[in-house]
Amino acid sequence: MKSLITPLEVVRRAFGSGEYIAPDAVTEADIIAAEERYLRPILGDALHDRLLEGAYEEFRQDYLATCTALFVRVFIQPRLDTRTSALGTLSPKSDNGTAADPATRRYLRHNLRTEANTLLRRAVRYLEAHRTEYPEYDAHENLFYRCSIDGGFL
């Protein structure tokens, strides 16, 4: 399976220096799922496939790597907030702190999604300004340019 970034890049780009996460907590499948959900519908199949082949490395690094990492974190954060064992689904608890309440966890996911979307829109503005350099990009495939009913609002 190919993805735009590695699990280690996700950890480095999406988690702060004071946050610890085991490198194996992020899988290739997590990255691919986040790319399929958040990036491919915006970039289009042709451009996304070319990026997976290794084309446009500078664009990938400068414009897509961090937003991809943040989208992966949005995707896996609920799993990081809980643990499953023989006892069922549990919230982690330690002597050094307590698990964040549901409102705080929702606020974190909302902020991560907002930051990732902001960076993705920045990447799209760059693509629009440099269309001749990225012939695979087709703005007609970009979901940002389509009207949708999301959450009941038009």
Summary of the structure (lengths in Angstrom):
residues: 154
radius of gyration: 17.2
end to end distance: 36.3
largest distance: 56.5
contacts: 389
relative contact order: 0.15
helix: 62%
strand: 6%
